[in-house]
């Protein structure tokens, strides 16, 4: 069957982060696209914590964005999945990933896109990916726009849904394990279906490791879209997202609150896609 003008081409790829870690992803484009990458805009989606390139916003929005004239890149950071193995019996995944490694992987994706010839890159991220997208955007003056979907307001090691009352005990336990040389060993987290290495629990608690979202957006002046649900876990994230948005100095910023929507936009997919297309067309057109 011949490819029509709106056929979605998906290309799986593997690149390497600066320390040699392999990173898998997918590049979505319109079939038969004749324009070189430098002639149009690509949206670089960063997945949420323990998620991956084939779930979430980047999965359900890609086809519509490509039909609107955009290319889309979605790539796994080394934190994809809580814990697993790849090419050995050494554990990999979010359970062991440090903040500097997250940032390294984001930079690898941007470097890959620039190597392909893209010059207009919109950074987009969901949840933890939103915080990372903002972290990159303030350092990169060539970013064409920033989209934050239910962003976390701070990377604190333990998941944002972890009970506040238990954070101190977990941090103390993690520090003791690190002091004993057991930083790579896993900690089972009570009241939460997660495991993390002691090192990854403790690392972001050191001063200066991770910058809060409000400080990042105070420094970002490019086009900005922030959207967040008002139900479920997003009800906890919304105050921080709103406060960070208010600190933004961007002259072209928009905050959209999705009443009744939770952290994963189930049942709100069409509304999210429409919002993305409308904002992108105004602030980061496809060509």
Secondary structure, 3 states (H helix, E strand, C coil): CCCCCCCEEEEEEEEECCCCCEEEEEEEEECCCCCCHHHCEEEEEECCCCCCCCCCHHHHHHHHHHHCCCEEEEECCCCCCCCECCCCCCCECHHHCCHHHHHHHHHHHHHHHHHHCCCEEEEEEECHHHHHHHHHHCCCCCEEEEEEECCCCCCCCCCCCCCHHHHHHHHHHHHHHHHCCCCCCEEECCCCCCEEEHHHHHHCCCCCCCCCHHHHHHHCCCCEEEEEECCCCHHHHHHHHHHHHHHCCCCCEEEEEECCCCCCCCCCHHHHHHHHHHHHHHHCCCC
